[in-house]
Amino acid sequence: MLEINSLLESGYLKVSEIHDIYYEVCGAVDGEPYLFVHGGPGAGFSEQDKRFFDFKKHKVIFFDQRGSSKSKPFGCIKENTTQDLVNDINVLLKHLNIHKINVFGGSWGTTLSLVFAIQNPERVKSLLLRGVFLGDKKSINHYLNGGVENEFPKEWSRFKHNVPIDSAVSISEYYLDQMLNGTVENRFFYCYEWVFYEISIFKKGITEKEIKAIIEEFPFESLAIMEAYYLSNKCFIEENYILNNTYVLDDIPVTIIHGQQDSICPVEYAETFHHKLKRTVLYIEDAGHSDSEPAIEKRIIEVLKG
């Protein structure tokens, strides 16, 4: 019998002169193929992400996007755009000799999954999207310009007040500059504060102790740098790129799982997206943004069981 973390293959794949991405293939040799697309940008995948799959029947590709987690160089923003990441997926699938695959992405992973699917519809068997983030101006502004203030005033105030009132640049640009160019202490502080803000609002009823424990579980610096970098650059996609190209997805079954109380990605954005699709199912759960919330976790596992 296969172990839950049955590893078929792992290693580094050179995708540019600068970047090598880390990947793992887990599960059954002839299993139904899935590509797991992590969030952030910059979060990387973790052992916890493997819990959703049945490795007796699934063959799952996990990979760390450029600059993320185990990929090299760590936290590198050079040659790092959404298009680069889409190209990397194609290179990885070619390397593994997989032509068509099911794609499962969460949060930023939904953005990247959708851009990949729009550009490569012939390669996508189905899309499973948790916590839809469209990468458009409205979504970015909600997260970075006070959209959460009414619900999370203390958390928003802590995040915002790390930027001088007279700053000539946006919050994300200021944080990013400190992460890349500040003193050693400032780099750590601004990376930590960026991630603290996100974790503090992504799950219902989360405590400060839980937030700190989660931050210690993963390489938070790459999440902070990549997220600030991508959001400062409008995710490197044209405004409304995904919504304007949903017709390309007409033949692809799409399943959306979204928390009713998602403060990072408001549910109405997922509903707008859902209504533009032809072959789609939308599950709205009693939950926030995190895939560790019971209702969302249960629904993901249920959908993947088929």
C-alpha positions in Angstrom: 0.0 0.0 0.0 1.3 3.5 -0.8 2.2 5.8 2.0 0.3 9.1 2.1 3.4 11.0 1.1 4.4 8.5 -1.6 7.1 10.3 -3.5 7.7 9.3 -7.1 10.1 12.0 -8.1 11.7 15.2 -6.8 14.3 17.6 -7.8 15.2 21.0 -9.3 14.3 22.0 -12.9 16.2 24.9 -14.5 13.7 27.2 -16.1 15.9 30.2 -16.8 19.5 31.3 -16.5 18.7 32.5 -13.0 16.0 30.3 -11.7 15.7 26.6 -10.7 12.3 25.5 -9.4 11.8 22.7 -6.9 9.2 20.1 -7.6 7.8 16.8 -6.3 5.6 14.2 -7.9 3.6 12.2 -5.4 1.1 9.3 -5.6 0.3 6.6 -8.1 2.3 6.2 -11.2 -0.8 5.9 -13.4 -3.0 8.0 -11.2 -5.3 10.9 -12.3 -2.8 13.8 -12.8 -3.2 17.0 -10.7 -1.1 20.1 -10.5 -1.1 21.9 -7.2 -0.6 25.6 -7.5 0.3 27.3 -4.2 -0.7 30.7 -3.1 1.1 33.9 -2.1 2.7 34.6 -4.4 5.7 33.2 -2.7 4.3 30.8 -0.1 5.6 27.6 -1.7 3.9 24.2 -1.1 4.1 22.3 2.2 3.6 18.8 3.5 0.2 20.0 4.8 -1.0 20.6 1.2 -0.7 16.9 0.5 -3.5 16.0 2.8 -6.2 16.9 0.3 -5.2 14.1 -2.2 -5.7 10.4 -2.3 -2.2 9.1 -3.4 -3.7 5.7 -4.2 -5.6 7.2 -7.1 -4.0 10.6 -7.8 -0.6 11.6 -9.3 0.1 15.1 -8.0 2.7 17.6 -9.0 3.8 20.1 -6.3 6.2 22.9 -7.2 7.6 26.0 -5.7 7.2 29.0 -8.0 10.2 31.2 -8.8 11.7 32.7 -5.7 9.5 30.7 -3.4 10.4 28.4 -0.6 12.9 25.7 -1.9 13.2 27.2 -5.4 16.5 29.0 -6.1 17.5 31.8 -5.7 15.3 32.4 -2.7 13.2 35.5 -2.8 14.5 36.6 -6.2 12.3 39.0 -8.1 14.5 39.1 -11.2 12.9 37.4 -14.3 9.8 36.8 -12.1 6.4 37.7 -13.6 3.1 35.9 -14.0 4.1 35.0 -17.6 7.3 33.5 -16.4 5.4 31.3 -13.9 3.0 30.2 -16.7 5.9 29.3 -18.9 7.5 27.4 -16.0 4.3 25.2 -15.7 4.6 24.3 -19.4 8.3 23.5 -19.0 7.5 21.4 -15.9 4.7 19.4 -17.6 6.8 18.8 -20.6 9.7 17.6 -18.4 7.3 15.2 -16.8 5.7 14.2 -20.1 2.2 15.2 -19.0 0.1 16.9 -21.7 -3.2 17.4 -20.0 -3.8 17.8 -16.3 -6.3 18.8 -13.6 -5.3 22.1 -11.9 -6.0 22.9 -8.2 -5.0 26.4 -7.0 -5.8 28.4 -3.9 -5.8 32.2 -3.5 -3.0 33.6 -5.7 -2.9 30.0 -7.0 -6.3 30.6 -8.5 -4.9 33.6 -10.4 -2.0 31.7 -11.8 -4.1 28.7 -12.5 -6.6 30.8 -14.5 -4.0 32.6 -16.5 -2.4 29.3 -17.3 -5.7 27.8 -18.3 -6.6 30.8 -20.5 -3.4 30.6 -22.3 -3.3 26.8 -22.5 -7.0 25.5 -22.4 -6.0 22.3 -24.3 -3.8 21.3 -21.4 -6.4 21.7 -18.7 -8.8 18.8 -17.8 -10.5 20.7 -14.9 -10.0 23.6 -12.5 -10.5 23.5 -8.8 -10.3 27.0 -7.3 -10.2 27.8 -3.6 -10.5 31.4 -2.5 -10.7 33.1 -5.9 -8.4 36.1 -6.4 -8.7 37.7 -9.8 -5.5 39.9 -9.6 -7.5 43.0 -10.7 -7.4 46.5 -9.3 -10.5 46.0 -7.2 -9.2 42.9 -5.5 -5.7 44.4 -4.8 -7.2 47.6 -3.5 -9.5 45.7 -1.1 -6.5 43.9 0.4 -4.0 46.8 0.5 -6.1 50.0 0.7 -8.3 49.5 3.7 -11.0 47.1 2.4 -10.7 45.1 5.7 -10.6 48.1 8.0 -14.2 47.9 9.2 -13.9 44.2 10.1 -10.3 44.2 11.3 -9.5 47.8 12.5 -6.7 46.8 14.8 -5.0 44.6 12.2 -5.3 47.2 9.4 -4.0 49.9 11.7 -0.9 47.8 12.6 -0.2 47.1 9.0 -0.8 50.7 7.7 1.1 52.5 10.5 4.4 50.8 9.5 4.4 53.2 6.6 5.1 57.0 7.2 2.1 59.2 6.6 4.1 61.3 4.2 5.3 58.3 2.1 5.2 59.1 -1.6 4.7 55.5 -2.6 2.0 52.9 -1.9 1.9 50.7 1.2 3.1 47.6 -0.8 5.9 49.6 -2.5 7.1 50.9 0.8 7.1 47.5 2.4 8.9 46.0 -0.6 11.6 48.6 -0.6 12.3 47.9 3.1 12.3 44.2 2.4 14.8 44.5 -0.4 16.9 47.5 0.6 16.5 48.1 4.3 18.9 47.1 7.1 18.9 43.5 8.2 16.6 44.4 11.0 14.2 46.3 8.7 14.1 43.5 6.2 13.1 41.0 8.8 10.6 43.4 10.4 8.8 44.3 7.2 8.7 40.7 5.9 7.2 39.6 9.3 4.7 42.4 9.5 3.5 41.8 6.0 2.8 38.2 6.7 1.4 38.9 10.1 -1.2 41.1 8.5 -2.3 38.4 6.0 -2.4 35.6 8.6 -4.3 37.8 11.1 -7.3 38.2 8.7 -7.3 34.9 6.8 -9.1 32.8 9.3 -12.1 33.3 11.5 -11.3 33.7 15.2 -7.5 33.3 14.9 -5.4 34.2 17.9 -2.0 36.0 18.0 -0.5 32.7 19.3 -1.9 30.8 16.3 -0.6 33.5 13.9 2.9 33.3 15.2 2.9 29.5 15.1 1.7 29.6 11.5 4.4 32.1 10.5 7.1 29.8 12.0 5.9 26.9 9.9 7.0 28.2 6.5 9.6 30.5 4.8 7.6 33.7 5.3 10.2 36.0 3.8 9.6 34.7 0.3 5.8 35.1 0.7 6.3 38.7 1.9 8.7 39.7 -0.9 6.8 38.0 -3.7 3.4 39.2 -2.6 4.5 42.8 -2.2 6.4 42.7 -5.5 3.5 41.1 -7.5 0.8 43.3 -5.9 2.9 46.4 -6.5 3.0 45.5 -10.2 -0.7 44.7 -10.6 0.1 40.9 -10.7 1.7 41.5 -14.1 -1.6 41.0 -15.9 -3.8 43.4 -17.8 -6.7 44.9 -15.9 -9.7 42.4 -16.0 -7.6 39.9 -17.9 -9.3 36.9 -16.3 -12.9 38.2 -16.5 -12.4 39.3 -20.1 -11.2 35.9 -21.1 -13.6 33.5 -19.3 -15.0 32.4 -22.7 -11.7 30.5 -23.3 -12.7 28.3 -20.3 -16.1 27.3 -21.8 -15.2 23.7 -22.2 -13.4 23.3 -18.9 -15.3 22.1 -15.8 -14.6 24.6 -13.0 -15.3 24.1 -9.3 -15.0 27.1 -7.0 -14.8 26.8 -3.2 -15.1 30.1 -1.3 -15.6 31.2 2.3 -18.6 33.4 2.9 -16.6 35.4 5.4 -13.4 35.6 3.3 -11.9 39.0 4.2 -8.9 38.7 1.8 -10.9 37.8 -1.3 -14.5 38.9 -0.8 -17.1 36.3 -1.9 -18.8 38.7 -4.3 -15.8 38.7 -6.5 -16.0 34.9 -6.8 -19.7 35.1 -7.5 -19.1 37.6 -10.3 -16.5 35.2 -11.8 -18.8 32.2 -11.4 -21.6 33.9 -13.3 -19.4 34.4 -16.3 -18.5 30.7 -16.7 -20.5 28.0 -18.5 -19.4 24.8 -16.7 -19.1 25.8 -13.1 -20.1 24.8 -9.6 -19.7 27.3 -6.7 -19.6 26.1 -3.1 -19.9 29.0 -0.6 -18.8 27.7 2.8 -19.2 29.1 6.4 -15.5 30.0 6.6 -12.9 32.7 5.9 -10.0 32.4 3.5 -7.8 29.7 4.9 -7.9 26.1 3.5 -7.5 24.9 7.1 -11.0 26.0 8.0 -13.1 22.8 8.5 -15.8 23.6 6.0 -13.3 24.5 3.2 -11.0 21.6 4.0 -13.9 19.1 4.0 -15.3 20.4 0.7 -11.9 20.2 -1.0 -11.4 16.6 0.0 -15.0 15.8 -1.0 -14.5 17.3 -4.5 -11.2 15.6 -5.0 -12.7 12.2 -4.1 -15.0 12.7 -7.1 
